[in-house]
Amino acid sequence: MKKPDILSTFHDEEHNMTYRVLAYRILSELEMIQTVKLYLAQPKMLRRKTRERNRTVTTCSLIGSELVFASGL
């Protein structure tokens, strides 16, 4: 299975966080926000008392994977 290779970047100025999202296609702003929300909803993130600050996080998304699998790559 091919790994996601398209990079989309989202910056949260309030927390000075940069989220790098790898996906199978270019993501819209709404799709990037949804992926970041999924990242922040992970149990390890919910256990934190405060949100992360001043970091760059890279996460992967399956958005667009149906295009890759349909083409047989």
Backbone atoms as SQL, in Angstrom:
CREATE TABLE atoms (id INTEGER PRIMARY KEY, chain TEXT, resi INTEGER, resn TEXT, atom TEXT, x REAL, y REAL, z REAL);
INSERT INTO atoms VALUES
  (1, 'A', 1, 'MET', 'N', 0.842, -1.176, 0.000),
  (2, 'A', 1, 'MET', 'CA', 0.000, 0.000, 0.000),
  (3, 'A', 1, 'MET', 'C', 0.894, 1.248, 0.000),
  (4, 'A', 2, 'LYS', 'N', 0.580, 2.167, -0.857),
  (5, 'A', 2, 'LYS', 'CA', 1.329, 3.413, -0.973),
  (6, 'A', 2, 'LYS', 'C', 1.005, 4.330, 0.211),
  (7, 'A', 3, 'LYS', 'N', 2.029, 4.961, 0.775),
  (8, 'A', 3, 'LYS', 'CA', 1.828, 5.879, 1.893),
  (9, 'A', 3, 'LYS', 'C', 1.410, 7.243, 1.364),
  (10, 'A', 4, 'PRO', 'N', 0.690, 8.022, 2.175),
  (11, 'A', 4, 'PRO', 'CA', 0.308, 9.376, 1.748),
  (12, 'A', 4, 'PRO', 'C', 1.552, 10.226, 1.516),
  (13, 'A', 5, 'ASP', 'N', 1.521, 11.021, 0.450),
  (14, 'A', 5, 'ASP', 'CA', 2.710, 11.816, 0.138),
  (15, 'A', 5, 'ASP', 'C', 2.420, 13.287, -0.168),
  (16, 'A', 6, 'ILE', 'N', 1.161, 13.703, -0.062),
  (17, 'A', 6, 'ILE', 'CA', 0.812, 15.103, -0.302),
  (18, 'A', 6, 'ILE', 'C', 0.756, 15.814, 1.046),
  (19, 'A', 7, 'LEU', 'N', 1.531, 16.874, 1.205),
  (20, 'A', 7, 'LEU', 'CA', 1.624, 17.582, 2.473),
  (21, 'A', 7, 'LEU', 'C', 0.756, 18.838, 2.445),
  (22, 'A', 8, 'SER', 'N', -0.094, 18.961, 3.458),
  (23, 'A', 8, 'SER', 'CA', -0.888, 20.173, 3.674),
  (24, 'A', 8, 'SER', 'C', -0.528, 20.699, 5.052),
  (25, 'A', 9, 'THR', 'N', -0.455, 22.004, 5.197),
  (26, 'A', 9, 'THR', 'CA', -0.020, 22.601, 6.458),
  (27, 'A', 9, 'THR', 'C', -1.106, 23.508, 7.008),
  (28, 'A', 10, 'PHE', 'N', -1.290, 23.431, 8.317),
  (29, 'A', 10, 'PHE', 'CA', -2.275, 24.248, 9.031),
  (30, 'A', 10, 'PHE', 'C', -1.579, 24.845, 10.242),
  (31, 'A', 11, 'HIS', 'N', -1.684, 26.167, 10.437),
  (32, 'A', 11, 'HIS', 'CA', -1.013, 26.834, 11.569),
  (33, 'A', 11, 'HIS', 'C', -2.055, 27.398, 12.531),
  (34, 'A', 12, 'ASP', 'N', -1.924, 27.049, 13.805),
  (35, 'A', 12, 'ASP', 'CA', -2.770, 27.556, 14.881),
  (36, 'A', 12, 'ASP', 'C', -1.983, 28.661, 15.591),
  (37, 'A', 13, 'GLU', 'N', -2.317, 29.904, 15.292),
  (38, 'A', 13, 'GLU', 'CA', -1.558, 31.029, 15.833),
  (39, 'A', 13, 'GLU', 'C', -1.779, 31.200, 17.331),
  (40, 'A', 14, 'GLU', 'N', -2.960, 30.831, 17.825),
  (41, 'A', 14, 'GLU', 'CA', -3.260, 30.986, 19.252),
  (42, 'A', 14, 'GLU', 'C', -2.306, 30.155, 20.119),
  (43, 'A', 15, 'HIS', 'N', -1.988, 28.939, 19.664),
  (44, 'A', 15, 'HIS', 'CA', -1.111, 28.056, 20.424),
  (45, 'A', 15, 'HIS', 'C', 0.275, 27.928, 19.793),
  (46, 'A', 16, 'ASN', 'N', 0.508, 28.660, 18.721),
  (47, 'A', 16, 'ASN', 'CA', 1.773, 28.615, 17.987),
  (48, 'A', 16, 'ASN', 'C', 2.131, 27.180, 17.592),
  (49, 'A', 17, 'MET', 'N', 1.147, 26.478, 17.051),
  (50, 'A', 17, 'MET', 'CA', 1.316, 25.083, 16.624),
  (51, 'A', 17, 'MET', 'C', 1.209, 25.012, 15.105),
  (52, 'A', 18, 'THR', 'N', 2.043, 24.191, 14.513),
  (53, 'A', 18, 'THR', 'CA', 1.951, 23.922, 13.085),
  (54, 'A', 18, 'THR', 'C', 1.615, 22.452, 12.923),
  (55, 'A', 19, 'TYR', 'N', 0.548, 22.174, 12.204),
  (56, 'A', 19, 'TYR', 'CA', 0.125, 20.802, 11.949),
  (57, 'A', 19, 'TYR', 'C', 0.406, 20.488, 10.486),
  (58, 'A', 20, 'ARG', 'N', 1.185, 19.452, 10.253),
  (59, 'A', 20, 'ARG', 'CA', 1.498, 18.987, 8.904),
  (60, 'A', 20, 'ARG', 'C', 0.686, 17.722, 8.679),
  (61, 'A', 21, 'VAL', 'N', -0.164, 17.720, 7.658),
  (62, 'A', 21, 'VAL', 'CA', -1.054, 16.591, 7.400),
  (63, 'A', 21, 'VAL', 'C', -0.651, 15.940, 6.080),
  (64, 'A', 22, 'LEU', 'N', -0.277, 14.671, 6.147),
  (65, 'A', 22, 'LEU', 'CA', 0.030, 13.901, 4.948),
  (66, 'A', 22, 'LEU', 'C', -1.245, 13.201, 4.489),
  (67, 'A', 23, 'ALA', 'N', -1.565, 13.324, 3.213),
  (68, 'A', 23, 'ALA', 'CA', -2.778, 12.716, 2.668),
  (69, 'A', 23, 'ALA', 'C', -2.505, 12.256, 1.239),
  (70, 'A', 24, 'TYR', 'N', -3.494, 11.618, 0.647),
  (71, 'A', 24, 'TYR', 'CA', -3.366, 11.108, -0.714),
  (72, 'A', 24, 'TYR', 'C', -3.712, 12.145, -1.769),
  (73, 'A', 25, 'ARG', 'N', -4.254, 13.285, -1.334),
  (74, 'A', 25, 'ARG', 'CA', -4.555, 14.380, -2.258),
  (75, 'A', 25, 'ARG', 'C', -4.471, 15.688, -1.481),
  (76, 'A', 26, 'ILE', 'N', -4.525, 16.816, -2.163),
  (77, 'A', 26, 'ILE', 'CA', -4.505, 18.109, -1.496),
  (78, 'A', 26, 'ILE', 'C', -5.807, 18.268, -0.715),
  (79, 'A', 27, 'LEU', 'N', -5.704, 18.652, 0.548),
  (80, 'A', 27, 'LEU', 'CA', -6.872, 18.767, 1.407),
  (81, 'A', 27, 'LEU', 'C', -7.395, 20.199, 1.436),
  (82, 'A', 28, 'SER', 'N', -8.720, 20.310, 1.572),
  (83, 'A', 28, 'SER', 'CA', -9.316, 21.625, 1.766),
  (84, 'A', 28, 'SER', 'C', -9.077, 22.054, 3.211),
  (85, 'A', 29, 'GLU', 'N', -9.365, 23.304, 3.507),
  (86, 'A', 29, 'GLU', 'CA', -9.166, 23.801, 4.866),
  (87, 'A', 29, 'GLU', 'C', -10.045, 23.037, 5.863),
  (88, 'A', 30, 'LEU', 'N', -11.277, 22.752, 5.483),
  (89, 'A', 30, 'LEU', 'CA', -12.185, 22.009, 6.350),
  (90, 'A', 30, 'LEU', 'C', -11.664, 20.595, 6.628),
  (91, 'A', 31, 'GLU', 'N', -11.127, 19.931, 5.610),
  (92, 'A', 31, 'GLU', 'CA', -10.577, 18.586, 5.792),
  (93, 'A', 31, 'GLU', 'C', -9.348, 18.609, 6.703),
  (94, 'A', 32, 'MET', 'N', -8.518, 19.647, 6.577),
  (95, 'A', 32, 'MET', 'CA', -7.352, 19.763, 7.465),
  (96, 'A', 32, 'MET', 'C', -7.798, 19.962, 8.910),
  (97, 'A', 33, 'ILE', 'N', -8.802, 20.809, 9.116),
  (98, 'A', 33, 'ILE', 'CA', -9.317, 21.050, 10.467),
  (99, 'A', 33, 'ILE', 'C', -9.895, 19.770, 11.052),
  (100, 'A', 34, 'GLN', 'N', -10.620, 18.995, 10.244),
  (101, 'A', 34, 'GLN', 'CA', -11.170, 17.723, 10.720),
  (102, 'A', 34, 'GLN', 'C', -10.060, 16.760, 11.129),
  (103, 'A', 35, 'THR', 'N', -8.995, 16.694, 10.352),
  (104, 'A', 35, 'THR', 'CA', -7.873, 15.816, 10.669),
  (105, 'A', 35, 'THR', 'C', -7.176, 16.256, 11.953),
  (106, 'A', 36, 'VAL', 'N', -7.002, 17.560, 12.140),
  (107, 'A', 36, 'VAL', 'CA', -6.384, 18.073, 13.369),
  (108, 'A', 36, 'VAL', 'C', -7.277, 17.777, 14.572),
  (109, 'A', 37, 'LYS', 'N', -8.594, 17.919, 14.410),
  (110, 'A', 37, 'LYS', 'CA', -9.515, 17.602, 15.503),
  (111, 'A', 37, 'LYS', 'C', -9.424, 16.124, 15.878),
  (112, 'A', 38, 'LEU', 'N', -9.291, 15.249, 14.881),
  (113, 'A', 38, 'LEU', 'CA', -9.117, 13.825, 15.174),
  (114, 'A', 38, 'LEU', 'C', -7.816, 13.577, 15.931),
  (115, 'A', 39, 'TYR', 'N', -6.767, 14.282, 15.558),
  (116, 'A', 39, 'TYR', 'CA', -5.488, 14.162, 16.263),
  (117, 'A', 39, 'TYR', 'C', -5.646, 14.596, 17.720),
  (118, 'A', 40, 'LEU', 'N', -6.321, 15.727, 17.941),
  (119, 'A', 40, 'LEU', 'CA', -6.481, 16.252, 19.296),
  (120, 'A', 40, 'LEU', 'C', -7.457, 15.420, 20.127),
  (121, 'A', 41, 'ALA', 'N', -8.294, 14.596, 19.485),
  (122, 'A', 41, 'ALA', 'CA', -9.266, 13.765, 20.201),
  (123, 'A', 41, 'ALA', 'C', -8.683, 12.419, 20.633),
  (124, 'A', 42, 'GLN', 'N', -7.426, 12.161, 20.309),
  (125, 'A', 42, 'GLN', 'CA', -6.793, 10.909, 20.739),
  (126, 'A', 42, 'GLN', 'C', -6.725, 10.869, 22.264),
  (127, 'A', 43, 'PRO', 'N', -6.850, 9.679, 22.851),
  (128, 'A', 43, 'PRO', 'CA', -6.814, 9.571, 24.318),
  (129, 'A', 43, 'PRO', 'C', -5.578, 10.197, 24.962),
  (130, 'A', 44, 'LYS', 'N', -4.414, 10.055, 24.324),
  (131, 'A', 44, 'LYS', 'CA', -3.200, 10.640, 24.918),
  (132, 'A', 44, 'LYS', 'C', -3.281, 12.166, 24.961),
  (133, 'A', 45, 'MET', 'N', -3.995, 12.767, 24.002),
  (134, 'A', 45, 'MET', 'CA', -4.128, 14.219, 23.982),
  (135, 'A', 45, 'MET', 'C', -5.196, 14.682, 24.984),
  (136, 'A', 46, 'LEU', 'N', -6.242, 13.870, 25.174),
  (137, 'A', 46, 'LEU', 'CA', -7.309, 14.238, 26.098),
  (138, 'A', 46, 'LEU', 'C', -6.848, 14.168, 27.548),
  (139, 'A', 47, 'ARG', 'N', -5.843, 13.351, 27.832),
  (140, 'A', 47, 'ARG', 'CA', -5.336, 13.222, 29.198),
  (141, 'A', 47, 'ARG', 'C', -4.496, 14.424, 29.630),
  (142, 'A', 48, 'ARG', 'N', -4.039, 15.202, 28.678),
  (143, 'A', 48, 'ARG', 'CA', -3.215, 16.368, 29.012),
  (144, 'A', 48, 'ARG', 'C', -4.064, 17.446, 29.681),
  (145, 'A', 49, 'LYS', 'N', -3.479, 18.100, 30.649),
  (146, 'A', 49, 'LYS', 'CA', -4.188, 19.189, 31.327),
  (147, 'A', 49, 'LYS', 'C', -4.211, 20.460, 30.479),
  (148, 'A', 50, 'THR', 'N', -3.147, 20.669, 29.698),
  (149, 'A', 50, 'THR', 'CA', -3.073, 21.834, 28.823),
  (150, 'A', 50, 'THR', 'C', -2.734, 21.375, 27.408),
  (151, 'A', 51, 'ARG', 'N', -3.114, 22.176, 26.451),
  (152, 'A', 51, 'ARG', 'CA', -2.795, 21.855, 25.067),
  (153, 'A', 51, 'ARG', 'C', -1.329, 22.105, 24.781),
  (154, 'A', 52, 'GLU', 'N', -0.823, 21.387, 23.782),
  (155, 'A', 52, 'GLU', 'CA', 0.568, 21.579, 23.365),
  (156, 'A', 52, 'GLU', 'C', 0.754, 22.992, 22.809),
  (157, 'A', 53, 'ARG', 'N', 1.969, 23.477, 22.918),
  (158, 'A', 53, 'ARG', 'CA', 2.303, 24.801, 22.380),
  (159, 'A', 53, 'ARG', 'C', 3.687, 24.750, 21.743),
  (160, 'A', 54, 'ASN', 'N', 3.893, 25.643, 20.775),
  (161, 'A', 54, 'ASN', 'CA', 5.209, 25.865, 20.171),
  (162, 'A', 54, 'ASN', 'C', 5.813, 24.594, 19.582),
  (163, 'A', 55, 'ARG', 'N', 5.040, 23.837, 18.849),
  (164, 'A', 55, 'ARG', 'CA', 5.539, 22.590, 18.256),
  (165, 'A', 55, 'ARG', 'C', 5.052, 22.454, 16.824),
  (166, 'A', 56, 'THR', 'N', 5.669, 21.524, 16.118),
  (167, 'A', 56, 'THR', 'CA', 5.217, 21.105, 14.797),
  (168, 'A', 56, 'THR', 'C', 4.870, 19.634, 14.892),
  (169, 'A', 57, 'VAL', 'N', 3.663, 19.288, 14.471),
  (170, 'A', 57, 'VAL', 'CA', 3.167, 17.918, 14.547),
  (171, 'A', 57, 'VAL', 'C', 2.855, 17.443, 13.132),
  (172, 'A', 58, 'THR', 'N', 3.280, 16.221, 12.821),
  (173, 'A', 58, 'THR', 'CA', 2.955, 15.615, 11.526),
  (174, 'A', 58, 'THR', 'C', 2.025, 14.442, 11.766),
  (175, 'A', 59, 'THR', 'N', 0.904, 14.424, 11.055),
  (176, 'A', 59, 'THR', 'CA', -0.071, 13.348, 11.173),
  (177, 'A', 59, 'THR', 'C', -0.500, 12.913, 9.778),
  (178, 'A', 60, 'CYS', 'N', -1.061, 11.726, 9.681),
  (179, 'A', 60, 'CYS', 'CA', -1.499, 11.188, 8.388),
  (180, 'A', 60, 'CYS', 'C', -3.014, 11.133, 8.317),
  (181, 'A', 61, 'SER', 'N', -3.540, 11.246, 7.115),
  (182, 'A', 61, 'SER', 'CA', -4.977, 11.182, 6.885),
  (183, 'A', 61, 'SER', 'C', -5.251, 10.168, 5.779),
  (184, 'A', 62, 'LEU', 'N', -6.368, 9.490, 5.886),
  (185, 'A', 62, 'LEU', 'CA', -6.772, 8.548, 4.834),
  (186, 'A', 62, 'LEU', 'C', -7.648, 9.207, 3.777),
  (187, 'A', 63, 'ILE', 'N', -7.878, 10.504, 3.916),
  (188, 'A', 63, 'ILE', 'CA', -8.702, 11.216, 2.942),
  (189, 'A', 63, 'ILE', 'C', -8.045, 11.120, 1.571),
  (190, 'A', 64, 'GLY', 'N', -8.807, 10.702, 0.601),
  (191, 'A', 64, 'GLY', 'CA', -8.301, 10.541, -0.760),
  (192, 'A', 64, 'GLY', 'C', -7.772, 9.159, -1.046),
  (193, 'A', 65, 'SER', 'N', -7.767, 8.269, -0.052),
  (194, 'A', 65, 'SER', 'CA', -7.215, 6.927, -0.260),
  (195, 'A', 65, 'SER', 'C', -8.066, 6.103, -1.227),
  (196, 'A', 66, 'GLU', 'N', -9.359, 6.415, -1.302),
  (197, 'A', 66, 'GLU', 'CA', -10.215, 5.671, -2.231),
  (198, 'A', 66, 'GLU', 'C', -9.772, 5.873, -3.675),
  (199, 'A', 67, 'LEU', 'N', -9.150, 6.999, -3.976),
  (200, 'A', 67, 'LEU', 'CA', -8.650, 7.250, -5.325),
  (201, 'A', 67, 'LEU', 'C', -7.455, 6.352, -5.631),
  (202, 'A', 68, 'VAL', 'N', -6.594, 6.140, -4.647),
  (203, 'A', 68, 'VAL', 'CA', -5.414, 5.317, -4.822),
  (204, 'A', 68, 'VAL', 'C', -5.807, 3.858, -4.989),
  (205, 'A', 69, 'PHE', 'N', -6.716, 3.381, -4.144),
  (206, 'A', 69, 'PHE', 'CA', -7.110, 1.974, -4.200),
  (207, 'A', 69, 'PHE', 'C', -7.929, 1.667, -5.454),
  (208, 'A', 70, 'ALA', 'N', -8.740, 2.618, -5.913),
  (209, 'A', 70, 'ALA', 'CA', -9.550, 2.406, -7.112),
  (210, 'A', 70, 'ALA', 'C', -8.685, 2.302, -8.364),
  (211, 'A', 71, 'SER', 'N', -7.553, 3.021, -8.361),
  (212, 'A', 71, 'SER', 'CA', -6.693, 3.003, -9.537),
  (213, 'A', 71, 'SER', 'C', -5.734, 1.802, -9.516),
  (214, 'A', 72, 'GLY', 'N', -5.679, 1.078, -8.385),
  (215, 'A', 72, 'GLY', 'CA', -4.849, -0.113, -8.302),
  (216, 'A', 72, 'GLY', 'C', -3.387, 0.142, -8.025),
  (217, 'A', 73, 'LEU', 'N', -3.037, 1.318, -7.516),
  (218, 'A', 73, 'LEU', 'CA', -1.630, 1.619, -7.213),
  (219, 'A', 73, 'LEU', 'C', -1.197, 1.010, -5.928);
